[in-house]
């Protein structure tokens, strides 16, 4: 049996602890980082990686992460654009695929920069309309602003008369 990346310690049964861990975003990120970095730097210690992630979260490295991601996406855009231009003459389908990927990287880069700007310079919240009213109740055509007061229901016009017909051509 293979050694687990992280040892899950928690209250209750092992199944319950494993289920909670499976839904924990920091543990999911740790596992993803562990698998992805395995190719780059070799196998890392799972708990040490999780602790390092927790430290970065507490330190508030979200801005530096976004800047790094934007720079990576921008580089990816340029590399894919170069590959698209290299393939334009002979392999038009490959050029199209590279260009589509380049434009996706560019769009993600722009979105990442927007998010970074929102974090650094949040937009002020402006309230254009505020509806403030006391409790209102409409009963039989009479508006009773405060339902705590007793009011007598006023009867409407009980006899209704039909209106004269309107002939648009002649009344025009």
N, C-alpha and C positions, 0 to 999 in steps of 0.2 A: 504494500500500500504506500502511495506517495505521501510525503510529509506535507501538511497543509501550509499555505503561505502565511496565514494568520491564525493564531490560536484564539478562539472566541471564548471569552469568559463572561458569564452573566448570571443573572438570577434565573431560577427555574430550570427546566429540563434543557438538555443540550440541543434538542430540536427547536425549542422556542428561542434559544440564544442564537442559533444558526439562522433562523427565519428573520429575527430582528437585524442581524448583521447583514443578511442578504438585501435588506431594504435600506440600510444605512448608506447615504450618498458618499460619505467619506471612506467607508470601507470599499464601496464599489469603485471609487476613484483610485484607491490604493491598489486594488487588484488589477485594474486597467494599467496603471503605471508600472506595476510589477511585471506584467506580461510584456508591455511595450518596451520597457527599458532593458529587459533581459537580452534583447538583440544588441543594444547599444553598449551597455556597460557591464553586462553579465548579471547573474542572479543576485538580487538584493534581498536583504533581510526584511520580511514583510512587516513585522512590528516596528522596526526602525523607520521604514518608509512611511508607515501610518503616522508615527510620532512626528516625523519631519513635516508631513502634510498638515497635521493639526497645528504645529508651530507656525507654519506659513499662513494658515487661515487666521490664527490669532493675531499675527503681525500685520494683517491686512494687505497682503501682496496682490490683491485683485487688480490694482492699477498696473503694476509691473507685468503681471500675467497678460493683461490685455494689450499692453504695448508690445510685448514679445510676440503675441499671436498676430497682431497687426503687421509687424515687421516680417514675420514668417509668411503670412498670406501675401504680402506685397512681393516678396522674393519669389514665391511660388507663381504669382501672376506673371512676373517677368520671364521666368524660366519657361513656363508653358507657352507664353507668347513667342519666345524665340523658337521653340520647337515647332509651333504652328507655322511660322514663317519659313523654316527650313523645309517643311513638307509641302508648301504651297504649289510648287511646280510639278512634282511627280505624284504625290500621294494626297490628293485633295480631301479624301475622307479622314485621313489621320490628322491633317491640318485642321479640319472642322472640329474634330474631337478635342484636340489640344486647345483650340480657341474657345470652345465652350467651357472647358475646365478653367481656362485662364480667366474668363469673364465671371465664372462662379467664385473664384478666389478673389477677384477684384471686388465683387459685391459683398462678400463676407468681410473683406478688409475694411470696406467703407462702413459696414454695420458695426464692426468692432470699434472703429474710431468714434462712431456716433455714441456707442455705449460708454466709451471712455470719457467723452465730452460731457455726457449726462451725469456721470459720477463726479467729475471735477467741477462742473458748473450746472447744478440742477436748476431747471426752469422754475420760476416762481409760480405758485399756484394762485390763480385768479378766479374768484367766485363771481360769475356774472349775474347770477340770480339767486336770491334766497327767498323761499316761500315760507313765511312765518304767519300762521293763522291760529286762532283759537278753534276749539272744536266746533264744527258747523254741522248742523243737521237740517235737511230740507224735508218738510212734511207737508204734503198736499199743497205745494206751491208757496208755502210760507217758510221763510228762512229763520231758523231759531239758532242764534249765534252761541248761546250757552245752554247746553242741554240740562243743566241743573235747575234752571228756572222753569216753572210750570207755565205754559201758555196754552191758550185755547186755540184749537184748530179753527181756522177761518174757512168757511165754505166758499167755493168758487161759484161762478155763474153756472147754474144748473140747466138753464135753457139755452140751447145753442141754435143759432139761425144759420142757414146755408148762405154762402156768398153768391152774388150774381156771377154767372159764367163770364169768363174773360175771353173775348174773341180777338186774338192778336192782329189779324188782318184788318179788322174794322176799328180797333181801339189804338192801333199802332203808334 
